[in-house]
Amino acid sequence: MAGRWDVAKATETSEHVRERVVATADALFYARGINAVGMDEVRTAAGVSLKRLYAEFPGKEQLVLAVLASRHRQWEDGLAQAASGLDDPRQRLLAVFDFLEVWFRDDTFRGCGFINAFGELGATSPAVAAAAREHKQSFQDHVARLAVEAGADESLGAQLALLAEGAQTTAAIAGGVDAAVQARRAAEILVDAALGRR
């Protein structure tokens, strides 16, 4: 039985190994912090040899960047799913905050992975700092597009993105989902004012 398992692992594609290592590293980094988790621990938890790990990720920074890229895709998928099936542009804007509320309810929620990574490595890793900035800009651009689709100025997107960012930080520190609920109420006021509604 062990022999068959070893053969299966040996024939695993590079893509599958990468996905497993990234998912494992993501869980470890997010729960405990990037600096607290070494490559040996990632290797053991992912069930790969150190040689295979370093073949896929020559250094820890490359692994961190792969984790952040995966988180960015998950974030975009979550936003898209929250807005799925909503025809009203106003509701699509507010769905951002519904997505946050669902996320904050997750037992594993520990704040924004990009803010966490930037806090740990932003001063020493220009690549990690750039990935965090690109993610935040992408989110702001996404909300700005939704604002324009709703008939508002794109500056509303920046305002709503700031509300969402503040909610993430507050929820990470205070715990609970109240930050998402309060941010959504504030967003409703901003959206309705921008759209000329009372």
TIDO-153605 format. One record per residue: residue number from 1; residue in one letter; y, x, z of N, C-alpha, C in turn. Coordinates in Angstrom, 3 decimals, padded with zeros to 6 digits. Each point is the difference from the previous one (the first is absolute). Layout:
<atoms>
+------+------+----------+----------+----------+----------+----------+----------+----------+----------+----------+
| resi | resn |     n_c2 |     n_c1 |     n_c3 |    ca_c2 |    ca_c1 |    ca_c3 |     c_c2 |     c_c1 |     c_c3 |
+------+------+----------+----------+----------+----------+----------+----------+----------+----------+----------+
|  NUM |    A |        Y |        X |        Z |        Y |        X |        Z |        Y |        X |        Z |
...
+------+------+----------+----------+----------+----------+----------+----------+----------+----------+----------+
</atoms>
This chain:
<atoms>
+------+------+----------+----------+----------+----------+----------+----------+----------+----------+----------+
| resi | resn |     n_c2 |     n_c1 |     n_c3 |    ca_c2 |    ca_c1 |    ca_c3 |     c_c2 |     c_c1 |     c_c3 |
+------+------+----------+----------+----------+----------+----------+----------+----------+----------+----------+
|    1 |    M | -001.200 |  000.830 |  000.000 |  001.200 | -000.830 |  000.000 |  001.252 |  000.866 |  000.000 |
|    2 |    A |  000.021 |  001.028 |  000.875 |  001.158 |  000.882 |  000.062 |  000.185 |  000.723 | -001.320 |
|    3 |    G | -001.120 |  000.368 | -000.644 |  000.080 |  000.686 | -001.284 |  000.682 | -000.846 | -001.059 |
|    4 |    R | -000.362 | -001.290 | -000.057 |  000.630 | -000.892 | -000.976 |  001.491 | -000.145 |  000.272 |
|    5 |    W |  000.376 | -000.053 |  001.270 |  001.412 | -000.104 |  000.381 |  000.760 |  001.240 | -000.451 |
|    6 |    D | -000.599 |  001.175 |  000.214 |  000.646 |  001.245 | -000.417 |  000.180 |  000.037 | -001.510 |
|    7 |    V | -001.006 | -000.459 | -000.761 |  000.098 | -000.026 | -001.455 |  001.104 | -000.960 | -000.425 |
|    8 |    A |  000.064 | -001.158 |  000.653 |  001.039 | -000.984 | -000.334 |  001.386 |  000.580 |  000.247 |
|    9 |    K |  000.154 |  000.700 |  001.113 |  001.295 |  000.607 |  000.307 |  000.339 |  001.106 | -000.987 |
|   10 |    A | -001.015 |  000.754 | -000.415 |  000.228 |  001.117 | -000.917 |  000.419 | -000.493 | -001.378 |
|   11 |    T | -000.480 | -001.187 | -000.395 |  000.318 | -000.528 | -001.328 |  001.216 | -000.923 |  000.018 |
|   12 |    E |  000.603 | -000.172 |  001.141 |  001.185 | -000.836 |  000.114 |  001.117 |  000.547 | -000.890 |
|   13 |    T |  000.706 | -000.890 | -000.653 |  001.070 |  000.457 | -000.881 |  001.180 |  000.521 |  000.820 |
|   14 |    S |  000.776 |  000.830 | -000.645 |  001.189 |  000.554 |  000.638 |  000.940 | -001.119 |  000.440 |
|   15 |    E |  000.106 | -001.044 | -000.820 |  000.888 | -001.124 |  000.325 | -000.439 | -000.695 |  001.284 |
|   16 |    H | -001.314 | -000.221 |  000.150 | -000.504 | -000.654 |  001.216 |  000.240 |  000.865 |  001.236 |
|   17 |    V | -000.234 |  001.301 | -000.151 |  000.230 |  000.912 |  001.120 |  001.476 | -000.031 |  000.390 |
|   18 |    R |  000.862 |  000.105 | -000.995 |  001.447 | -000.018 |  000.270 |  000.405 | -001.286 |  000.728 |
|   19 |    E | -000.497 | -001.130 | -000.489 |  000.345 | -001.290 |  000.621 | -000.449 | -000.042 |  001.451 |
|   20 |    R | -001.220 |  000.469 |  000.260 | -000.526 | -000.019 |  001.364 |  000.795 |  000.941 |  000.906 |
|   21 |    V |  000.311 |  001.186 | -000.503 |  000.767 |  000.958 |  000.800 |  001.400 | -000.547 |  000.285 |
|   22 |    V |  000.634 | -000.568 | -001.012 |  001.356 | -000.542 |  000.186 | -000.016 | -001.156 |  000.998 |
|   23 |    A | -000.954 | -000.901 | -000.127 | -000.085 | -001.131 |  000.938 | -000.255 |  000.490 |  001.420 |
|   24 |    T | -000.863 |  000.986 |  000.141 | -000.303 |  000.559 |  001.322 |  001.219 |  000.686 |  000.588 |
|   25 |    A |  000.647 |  000.841 | -000.808 |  001.196 |  000.708 |  000.473 |  001.105 | -000.980 |  000.355 |
|   26 |    D |  000.159 | -001.028 | -000.812 |  001.030 | -001.003 |  000.263 | -000.205 | -000.629 |  001.373 |
|   27 |    A | -001.218 | -000.418 |  000.273 | -000.292 | -000.642 |  001.298 |  000.267 |  000.965 |  001.156 |
|   28 |    L | -000.421 |  001.243 | -000.142 |  000.199 |  000.986 |  001.063 |  001.477 |  000.356 |  000.179 |
|   29 |    F |  000.688 |  000.287 | -001.105 |  001.417 |  000.369 |  000.071 |  000.829 | -001.137 |  000.585 |
|   30 |    Y | -000.301 | -001.220 | -000.447 |  000.797 | -001.155 |  000.418 | -000.213 | -000.312 |  001.477 |
|   31 |    A | -001.225 |  000.150 |  000.464 | -000.307 | -000.310 |  001.394 |  000.504 |  001.064 |  000.969 |
|   32 |    R | -000.086 |  001.285 | -000.422 |  000.261 |  001.079 |  000.961 |  001.129 |  000.942 | -000.378 |
|   33 |    G |  000.453 | -000.064 | -001.249 |  001.030 |  000.918 | -000.459 | -000.592 |  001.078 | -000.873 |
|   34 |    I |  000.769 |  000.445 | -000.974 | -000.490 |  000.975 | -000.968 | -000.274 |  001.346 |  000.657 |
|   35 |    N |  000.923 |  000.460 |  000.819 | -000.157 |  001.322 |  000.610 | -001.147 |  000.063 |  001.012 |
|   36 |    A | -000.395 | -001.146 |  000.530 | -001.067 | -000.035 |  001.004 | -001.393 |  000.032 | -000.620 |
|   37 |    V | -000.085 | -000.162 | -001.322 | -001.295 | -000.089 | -000.670 | -000.162 |  001.184 | -000.946 |
|   38 |    G | -001.051 |  000.784 |  000.218 | -000.262 |  001.147 | -000.853 | -000.911 | -000.351 | -001.162 |
|   39 |    M | -000.062 |  000.893 | -000.953 | -000.843 | -000.217 | -001.177 | -001.482 | -000.048 |  000.376 |
|   40 |    D | -000.398 |  000.744 |  001.028 | -001.398 | -000.053 |  000.440 | -000.370 | -001.397 |  000.472 |
|   41 |    E |  000.915 | -000.635 |  000.715 | -000.274 | -001.352 |  000.494 | -000.089 | -000.994 | -001.155 |
|   42 |    V |  000.879 |  000.151 | -000.987 | -000.058 | -000.857 | -001.178 | -001.335 |  000.202 | -000.717 |
|   43 |    R | -000.395 |  001.255 | -000.172 | -001.258 |  000.325 | -000.671 | -001.178 | -000.672 |  000.704 |
|   44 |    T | -000.057 |  000.143 |  001.314 | -001.110 | -000.576 |  000.761 | -000.015 | -001.521 | -000.110 |
|   45 |    A |  001.163 | -000.612 |  000.195 |  000.074 | -001.465 | -000.026 | -000.300 | -000.556 | -001.395 |
|   46 |    A |  000.382 |  000.742 | -001.043 | -000.238 | -000.461 | -001.370 | -001.403 |  000.328 | -000.485 |
|   47 |    G | -000.711 |  000.881 |  000.721 | -001.357 |  000.356 | -000.376 | -000.082 |  000.851 | -001.248 |
|   48 |    V |  000.945 |  000.925 | -000.146 | -000.028 |  000.924 | -001.136 | -000.001 |  001.431 |  000.524 |
|   49 |    S | -000.433 |  000.905 | -000.842 |  000.022 |  001.402 |  000.401 |  001.432 |  000.512 | -000.065 |
|   50 |    L |  000.269 |  001.048 |  000.753 |  001.334 |  000.596 | -000.010 |  000.330 |  000.519 | -001.406 |
|   51 |    K | -001.006 |  000.551 | -000.666 |  000.199 |  000.496 | -001.363 |  000.413 | -001.131 | -000.939 |
|   52 |    R | -000.681 | -001.132 |  000.120 |  000.328 | -001.161 | -000.858 |  001.375 | -000.552 |  000.340 |
|   53 |    L |  000.325 | -000.040 |  001.278 |  001.316 | -000.495 |  000.415 |  001.106 |  000.842 | -000.620 |
|   54 |    Y | -000.145 |  001.321 |  000.111 |  001.044 |  000.878 | -000.532 | -000.023 |  000.077 | -001.524 |
|   55 |    A | -001.125 | -000.351 | -000.617 | -000.028 | -000.098 | -001.459 |  000.860 | -001.178 | -000.466 |
|   56 |    E | -000.027 | -001.070 |  000.782 |  000.790 | -001.192 | -000.337 |  001.460 |  000.141 |  000.445 |
|   57 |    F |  000.189 |  000.598 |  001.171 |  001.338 |  000.139 |  000.582 |  000.165 |  001.436 |  000.496 |
|   58 |    P |  000.604 |  000.867 | -000.793 |  000.109 |  001.427 |  000.363 |  000.731 |  000.254 |  001.318 |
|   59 |    G |  000.802 | -000.937 |  000.436 |  000.709 |  000.156 |  001.261 |  000.285 | -001.347 |  000.627 |
|   60 |    K |  000.421 |  000.021 |  001.243 |  000.251 | -001.244 |  000.722 |  001.159 | -000.782 | -000.613 |
|   61 |    E |  001.005 |  000.707 | -000.501 |  001.132 | -000.700 | -000.604 | -000.448 | -000.862 | -001.176 |
|   62 |    Q | -000.909 |  000.521 | -000.828 | -000.503 | -000.775 | -001.131 | -000.732 | -001.253 |  000.473 |
|   63 |    L | -000.728 |  000.127 |  001.103 | -000.690 | -001.155 |  000.556 |  000.996 | -001.017 |  000.540 |
|   64 |    V |  001.018 |  000.459 |  000.704 |  001.034 | -000.904 |  000.514 |  000.676 | -000.738 | -001.148 |
|   65 |    L |  000.308 |  000.698 | -001.079 |  000.644 | -000.638 | -001.150 | -000.916 | -001.034 | -000.643 |
|   66 |    A | -001.301 |  000.287 | -000.046 | -000.953 | -000.973 | -000.542 | -000.071 | -001.232 |  000.894 |
|   67 |    V |  000.048 |  000.195 |  001.309 |  000.011 | -001.125 |  000.944 |  001.255 | -000.846 | -000.218 |
|   68 |    L |  001.139 |  000.651 | -000.153 |  001.247 | -000.741 | -000.207 | -000.016 | -000.756 | -001.330 |
|   69 |    A | -000.562 |  000.602 | -001.031 | -000.107 | -000.692 | -001.287 | -000.878 | -001.244 |  000.133 |
|   70 |    S | -001.082 |  000.118 |  000.765 | -000.876 | -001.144 |  000.237 |  000.719 | -001.084 |  000.795 |
|   71 |    R |  000.755 |  000.416 |  001.008 |  000.765 | -000.970 |  000.794 |  001.041 | -000.706 | -000.858 |
|   72 |    H |  000.615 |  000.735 | -000.915 |  000.999 | -000.615 | -000.879 | -000.653 | -001.094 | -000.852 |
|   73 |    R | -001.175 |  000.283 | -000.546 | -000.710 | -001.011 | -000.806 | -000.371 | -001.209 |  000.857 |
|   74 |    Q | -000.464 |  000.236 |  001.227 | -000.351 | -001.110 |  000.898 |  001.230 | -000.851 |  000.316 |
|   75 |    W |  001.128 |  000.676 |  000.219 |  001.252 | -000.700 |  000.302 |  000.397 | -000.897 | -001.171 |
|   76 |    E | -000.041 |  000.551 | -001.206 |  000.379 | -000.782 | -001.176 | -000.963 | -001.165 | -000.220 |
|   77 |    D | -001.289 |  000.239 |  000.213 | -000.987 | -001.076 | -000.132 |  000.247 | -001.100 |  001.028 |
|   78 |    G |  000.329 |  000.402 |  001.234 |  000.276 | -000.983 |  001.054 |  001.217 | -000.848 | -000.309 |
|   79 |    L |  001.055 |  000.627 | -000.490 |  001.200 | -000.754 | -000.379 | -000.295 | -000.974 | -001.138 |
|   80 |    A | -000.753 |  000.474 | -000.985 | -000.344 | -000.853 | -001.140 | -000.855 | -001.184 |  000.447 |
|   81 |    Q | -000.940 |  000.258 |  000.891 | -000.862 | -001.078 |  000.483 |  000.795 | -001.029 |  000.799 |
|   82 |    A |  000.957 |  000.473 |  000.809 |  000.814 | -000.929 |  000.800 |  000.814 | -000.930 | -000.884 |
|   83 |    A |  000.439 |  000.495 | -001.163 |  000.834 | -000.806 | -000.904 | -000.822 | -000.754 | -001.031 |
|   84 |    S | -001.302 |  000.278 | -000.037 | -000.858 | -000.620 | -001.006 |  000.022 | -001.523 |  000.114 |
|   85 |    G |  000.193 | -000.651 | -001.131 | -000.014 | -001.460 | -000.039 |  001.301 | -000.655 |  000.408 |
|   86 |    L |  001.006 |  000.791 |  000.368 |  001.293 | -000.572 |  000.381 |  000.910 | -000.035 | -001.221 |
|   87 |    D |  000.430 | -001.205 | -000.397 |  000.870 | -000.154 | -001.168 |  001.475 |  000.115 |  000.360 |
|   88 |    D |  000.331 | -000.351 |  001.222 |  001.399 |  000.017 |  000.432 |  000.444 |  001.438 |  000.290 |
|   89 |    P |  001.008 |  000.516 | -000.715 |  000.450 |  001.377 |  000.223 |  000.461 |  000.266 |  001.437 |
|   90 |    R |  000.583 | -000.997 |  000.647 |  000.422 |  000.149 |  001.401 | -001.216 |  000.247 |  000.877 |
|   91 |    Q | -001.062 | -000.760 | -000.225 | -001.205 |  000.158 |  000.800 | -000.682 |  001.347 | -000.258 |
|   92 |    R |  000.099 |  000.504 | -001.243 | -000.561 |  001.328 | -000.298 |  000.734 |  001.085 |  000.784 |
|   93 |    L |  001.317 | -000.157 |  000.144 |  000.771 |  000.949 |  000.809 | -000.442 | -000.036 |  001.456 |
|   94 |    L | -000.138 | -001.201 |  000.532 | -000.360 | -000.152 |  001.409 | -001.461 |  000.365 |  000.264 |
|   95 |    A | -000.814 | -000.017 | -001.062 | -001.420 |  000.372 |  000.155 | -000.159 |  001.437 |  000.473 |
|   96 |    V |  001.004 |  000.839 | -000.252 | -000.024 |  001.377 |  000.510 | -000.198 | -000.017 |  001.512 |
|   97 |    F |  000.689 | -000.903 |  000.665 | -000.057 | -000.060 |  001.458 | -001.276 | -000.681 |  000.488 |
|   98 |    D | -000.539 | -000.898 | -000.818 | -001.308 | -000.585 |  000.320 | -001.082 |  001.085 | -000.051 |
|   99 |    F |  000.116 |  000.879 | -001.001 | -000.921 |  001.126 | -000.113 |  000.090 |  000.889 |  001.244 |
|  100 |    L |  001.221 |  000.278 |  000.447 |  000.177 |  000.822 |  001.198 | -000.649 | -000.655 |  001.213 |
|  101 |    E |  000.157 | -001.307 |  000.135 | -000.577 | -000.689 |  001.163 | -001.519 |  000.145 |  000.020 |
|  102 |    V | -000.629 | -000.162 | -001.150 | -001.457 |  000.161 | -000.076 | -000.386 |  001.428 |  000.371 |
|  103 |    W |  000.735 |  000.971 | -000.528 | -000.279 |  001.408 |  000.273 |  000.169 |  000.324 |  001.477 |
|  104 |    F |  001.046 | -000.510 |  000.613 |  000.261 |  000.286 |  001.416 | -001.080 | -000.583 |  000.905 |
|  105 |    R | -000.702 | -001.019 | -000.466 | -001.081 | -000.606 |  000.795 | -001.273 |  000.852 | -000.008 |
|  106 |    D | -000.097 |  000.927 | -000.948 | -001.185 |  000.845 | -000.113 | -000.092 |  000.902 |  001.233 |
|  107 |    D | -001.178 |  000.056 |  000.598 | -000.202 |  000.805 |  001.207 |  000.260 |  001.485 | -000.220 |
|  108 |    T | -000.102 |  000.450 | -001.247 |  000.204 |  001.423 | -000.284 |  001.462 |  000.340 | -000.292 |
|  109 |    F |  000.895 | -000.997 |  000.015 |  001.402 |  000.258 | -000.367 |  000.628 |  001.036 |  000.933 |
|  110 |    R |  000.553 |  001.050 | -000.610 |  000.664 |  001.078 |  000.744 |  001.322 |  000.370 | -000.664 |
|  111 |    G |  000.641 | -000.980 | -000.632 |  001.258 |  000.263 | -000.680 | -000.222 |  000.428 | -001.439 |
|  112 |    C |  001.075 |  000.395 | -000.637 | -000.040 |  000.403 | -001.402 | -000.595 |  001.399 | -000.115 |
|  113 |    G | -001.067 |  000.126 | -000.777 | -000.636 |  001.299 | -000.197 |  000.926 |  001.023 | -000.633 |
|  114 |    F |  000.941 | -000.465 | -000.822 |  000.945 |  000.916 | -000.644 |  001.030 |  000.517 |  001.006 |
|  115 |    I |  000.483 | -000.877 |  000.861 |  000.938 |  000.437 |  001.040 | -000.716 |  000.947 |  000.960 |
|  116 |    N | -001.240 | -000.331 |  000.344 | -000.770 |  000.866 |  000.889 | -000.189 |  001.386 | -000.615 |
|  117 |    A | -000.376 |  000.035 | -001.288 | -000.210 |  001.278 | -000.679 |  001.307 |  000.773 | -000.120 |
|  118 |    F |  001.078 | -000.698 | -000.317 |  001.302 |  000.660 | -000.114 |  000.414 |  000.579 |  001.351 |
|  119 |    G | -000.240 | -000.753 |  001.066 |  000.346 |  000.485 |  001.337 | -000.765 |  001.249 |  000.384 |
|  120 |    E | -001.252 |  000.071 | -000.404 | -000.816 |  001.170 |  000.346 |  000.229 |  001.186 | -000.930 |
|  121 |    L |  000.140 | -000.278 | -001.302 | -000.035 |  001.085 | -000.982 |  001.229 |  000.095 | -000.896 |
|  122 |    G |  000.897 | -000.962 |  000.090 |  001.134 | -000.037 | -000.921 |  000.859 |  001.241 |  000.009 |
|  123 |    A |  000.127 |  000.625 |  001.158 |  000.848 |  001.193 |  000.104 | -000.677 |  001.252 | -000.557 |
|  124 |    T | -001.320 | -000.011 | -000.083 | -000.718 |  001.202 | -000.428 | -000.715 | -000.161 | -001.338 |
|  125 |    S | -000.119 | -001.218 | -000.492 | -000.685 | -000.242 | -001.265 |  000.909 | -000.793 | -000.937 |
|  126 |    P |  000.672 |  000.676 | -000.919 |  000.843 | -000.721 | -000.962 | -000.784 | -001.041 | -000.796 |
|  127 |    A | -001.269 |  000.263 | -000.269 | -000.807 | -000.945 | -000.778 | -000.245 | -001.291 |  000.778 |
|  128 |    V | -000.281 |  000.112 |  001.290 | -000.200 | -001.192 |  000.832 |  001.317 | -000.756 |  000.144 |
|  129 |    A |  001.092 |  000.718 |  000.202 |  001.318 | -000.643 |  000.098 |  000.310 | -000.754 | -001.284 |
|  130 |    A | -000.294 |  000.613 | -001.139 |  000.267 | -000.647 | -001.290 | -000.864 | -001.250 | -000.177 |
|  131 |    A | -001.265 |  000.077 |  000.411 | -000.890 | -001.164 | -000.117 |  000.512 | -001.156 |  000.847 |
|  132 |    A |  000.477 |  000.295 |  001.201 |  000.539 | -001.045 |  000.868 |  001.255 | -000.612 | -000.619 |
|  133 |    R |  000.885 |  000.845 | -000.516 |  001.231 | -000.514 | -000.626 | -000.302 | -000.856 | -001.221 |
|  134 |    E | -000.938 |  000.461 | -000.819 | -000.366 | -000.759 | -001.203 | -000.585 | -001.358 |  000.359 |
|  135 |    H | -000.829 | -000.032 |  001.042 | -000.588 | -001.269 |  000.427 |  001.083 | -000.966 |  000.463 |
|  136 |    K |  000.919 |  000.490 |  000.814 |  001.066 | -000.867 |  000.518 |  000.908 | -000.478 | -001.128 |
|  137 |    Q |  000.296 |  000.888 | -000.953 |  000.841 | -000.406 | -001.139 | -000.718 | -001.030 | -000.861 |
|  138 |    S | -001.298 |  000.198 | -000.184 | -000.789 | -000.946 | -000.780 |  000.020 | -001.386 |  000.642 |
|  139 |    F | -000.119 | -000.038 |  001.327 |  000.043 | -001.285 |  000.701 |  001.368 | -000.649 | -000.164 |
|  140 |    Q |  001.071 |  000.777 |  000.177 |  001.341 | -000.553 | -000.137 |  000.218 | -000.521 | -001.426 |
|  141 |    D | -000.481 |  000.741 | -000.991 |  000.124 | -000.443 | -001.395 | -000.769 | -001.296 | -000.233 |
|  142 |    H | -001.180 | -000.109 |  000.613 | -000.813 | -001.210 | -000.125 |  000.749 | -001.212 |  000.562 |
|  143 |    V |  000.563 |  000.152 |  001.187 |  000.715 | -001.124 |  000.617 |  001.265 | -000.321 | -000.791 |
|  144 |    A |  000.659 |  001.027 | -000.544 |  001.192 | -000.237 | -000.827 | -000.360 | -000.817 | -001.245 |
|  145 |    R | -001.143 |  000.304 | -000.619 | -000.440 | -000.786 | -001.162 | -000.238 | -001.456 |  000.385 |
|  146 |    L | -000.642 | -000.197 |  001.160 | -000.227 | -001.370 |  000.470 |  001.320 | -000.720 |  000.259 |
|  147 |    A |  000.971 |  000.719 |  000.534 |  001.310 | -000.596 |  000.278 |  000.674 | -000.439 | -001.296 |
|  148 |    V | -000.046 |  000.849 | -001.006 |  000.607 | -000.335 | -001.297 | -000.717 | -001.190 | -000.629 |
|  149 |    E | -001.334 | -000.026 |  000.094 | -000.764 | -001.138 | -000.528 |  000.382 | -001.300 |  000.690 |
|  150 |    A |  000.405 |  000.103 |  001.257 |  000.388 | -001.194 |  000.755 |  001.441 | -000.422 | -000.299 |
|  151 |    G |  000.725 |  000.847 | -000.742 |  001.375 | -000.337 | -000.341 |  001.037 |  000.663 |  000.878 |
|  152 |    A | -000.403 |  000.978 |  000.790 |  000.925 |  000.711 |  000.890 |  000.302 |  001.379 | -000.581 |
|  153 |    D |  000.955 |  000.671 |  000.597 |  000.323 |  001.374 | -000.370 | -001.099 |  000.924 |  000.527 |
|  154 |    E | -000.237 |  001.115 | -000.702 | -001.052 |  000.923 |  000.438 |  000.314 |  000.626 |  001.360 |
|  155 |    S |  001.262 | -000.034 |  000.439 |  000.332 |  000.542 |  001.326 | -000.707 | -000.774 |  001.114 |
|  156 |    L | -000.370 | -001.245 | -000.276 | -000.783 | -000.758 |  000.977 | -001.337 |  000.701 |  000.256 |
|  157 |    G | -000.545 |  000.631 | -001.018 | -001.261 |  000.725 |  000.162 |  000.104 |  001.100 |  001.033 |
|  158 |    A |  001.106 |  000.755 | -000.025 |  000.194 |  001.069 |  000.977 |  000.098 | -000.568 |  001.407 |
|  159 |    Q |  000.688 | -001.129 |  000.136 |  000.154 | -000.623 |  001.319 | -001.344 | -000.478 |  000.542 |
|  160 |    L | -000.778 | -000.641 | -000.857 | -001.303 | -000.512 |  000.437 | -000.977 |  001.145 |  000.272 |
|  161 |    A |  000.087 |  001.069 | -000.791 | -000.866 |  001.159 |  000.238 |  000.305 |  000.620 |  001.359 |
|  162 |    L |  001.288 |  000.065 |  000.357 |  000.365 |  000.529 |  001.319 | -000.562 | -000.873 |  001.118 |
|  163 |    L |  000.046 | -001.304 | -000.192 | -000.594 | -000.916 |  001.001 | -001.500 |  000.273 |  000.151 |
|  164 |    A | -000.668 |  000.161 | -001.135 | -001.447 |  000.246 |  000.025 | -000.323 |  001.327 |  000.671 |
|  165 |    E |  000.796 |  001.031 | -000.306 | -000.228 |  001.312 |  000.615 |  000.207 | -000.063 |  001.513 |
|  166 |    G |  001.057 | -000.682 |  000.411 |  000.261 | -000.144 |  001.431 | -001.100 | -000.769 |  000.700 |
|  167 |    A | -000.530 | -001.015 | -000.681 | -001.091 | -000.785 |  000.588 | -001.241 |  000.862 |  000.202 |
|  168 |    Q | -000.299 |  000.873 | -000.979 | -001.170 |  000.877 |  000.121 |  000.133 |  000.932 |  001.202 |
|  169 |    T |  001.171 |  000.599 |  000.139 |  000.209 |  000.933 |  001.106 | -000.044 | -000.722 |  001.341 |
|  170 |    T |  000.652 | -001.142 |  000.072 |  000.018 | -000.775 |  001.241 | -001.400 | -000.451 |  000.385 |
|  171 |    A | -000.755 | -000.487 | -000.979 | -001.360 | -000.471 |  000.283 | -000.891 |  001.146 |  000.465 |
|  172 |    A |  000.189 |  001.179 | -000.590 | -000.823 |  001.152 |  000.397 |  000.271 |  000.396 |  001.445 |
|  173 |    I |  001.248 | -000.100 |  000.419 |  000.368 |  000.414 |  001.352 | -000.273 | -001.102 |  001.020 |
|  174 |    A |  000.405 | -001.220 | -000.340 | -000.101 | -001.112 |  000.954 | -001.344 | -000.712 | -000.043 |
|  175 |    G | -000.673 |  000.089 | -001.139 | -001.252 | -000.737 | -000.151 |  000.282 | -001.459 | -000.327 |
|  176 |    G | -001.000 | -000.697 | -000.471 |  000.154 | -001.419 | -000.299 |  000.616 | -000.247 | -001.363 |
|  177 |    V |  000.092 | -001.271 | -000.348 |  000.473 | -000.403 | -001.324 |  001.408 | -000.568 |  000.032 |
|  178 |    D |  000.621 | -000.049 |  001.170 |  001.305 | -000.631 |  000.121 |  001.039 |  000.638 | -000.914 |
|  179 |    A | -000.096 |  001.303 | -000.229 |  000.970 |  000.676 | -000.862 | -000.043 | -000.556 | -001.415 |
|  180 |    A | -001.186 | -000.305 | -000.507 | -000.113 | -000.576 | -001.345 |  000.583 | -001.405 | -000.032 |
|  181 |    V | -000.245 | -000.773 |  001.042 |  000.508 | -001.373 |  000.066 |  001.530 |  000.006 |  000.049 |
|  182 |    Q |  000.564 |  000.847 |  000.854 |  001.458 |  000.074 |  000.121 |  000.631 |  000.535 | -001.290 |
|  183 |    A | -000.635 |  001.006 | -000.599 |  000.529 |  000.549 | -001.251 | -000.033 | -001.051 | -001.107 |
|  184 |    R | -001.039 | -000.836 | -000.023 | -000.061 | -001.054 | -001.021 |  001.117 | -001.006 |  000.199 |
|  185 |    R |  000.287 | -000.353 |  001.245 |  001.098 | -000.947 |  000.255 |  001.331 |  000.580 | -000.454 |
|  186 |    A |  000.221 |  001.273 |  000.283 |  001.230 |  000.656 | -000.446 |  000.029 |  000.074 | -001.529 |
|  187 |    A | -001.152 |  000.258 | -000.607 | -000.076 |  000.062 | -001.458 |  000.345 | -001.341 | -000.628 |
|  188 |    E | -000.464 | -001.086 |  000.614 |  000.322 | -001.332 | -000.520 |  001.507 | -000.216 | -000.043 |
|  189 |    I |  000.691 |  000.422 |  001.044 |  001.460 | -000.151 |  000.064 |  000.661 |  000.821 | -001.108 |
|  190 |    L | -000.434 |  001.239 | -000.160 |  000.570 |  000.864 | -001.037 | -000.273 | -000.548 | -001.398 |
|  191 |    V | -001.240 | -000.418 | -000.233 | -000.372 | -000.520 | -001.318 |  000.795 | -001.257 | -000.316 |
|  192 |    D |  000.060 | -000.915 |  000.947 |  000.711 | -001.254 | -000.254 |  001.496 |  000.231 | -000.207 |
|  193 |    A |  000.580 |  000.932 |  000.738 |  001.420 |  000.321 | -000.204 |  000.208 |  000.594 | -001.389 |
|  194 |    A | -000.909 |  000.875 | -000.419 |  000.123 |  000.640 | -001.317 | -000.171 | -000.996 | -001.129 |
|  195 |    L | -000.817 | -001.026 |  000.245 | -000.255 | -001.005 | -001.017 |  000.942 | -001.198 |  000.091 |
|  196 |    G |  000.944 |  000.063 |  000.958 |  000.975 | -001.089 |  000.152 | -000.564 | -001.239 |  000.624 |
|  197 |    R | -001.089 |  000.147 |  000.761 | -000.593 | -001.154 |  000.676 |  000.500 | -000.081 |  001.414 |
|  198 |    R | -000.011 | -001.185 |  000.558 |  000.425 | -000.207 |  001.399 | -001.205 | -000.324 |  000.847 |
+------+------+----------+----------+----------+----------+----------+----------+----------+----------+----------+
</atoms>
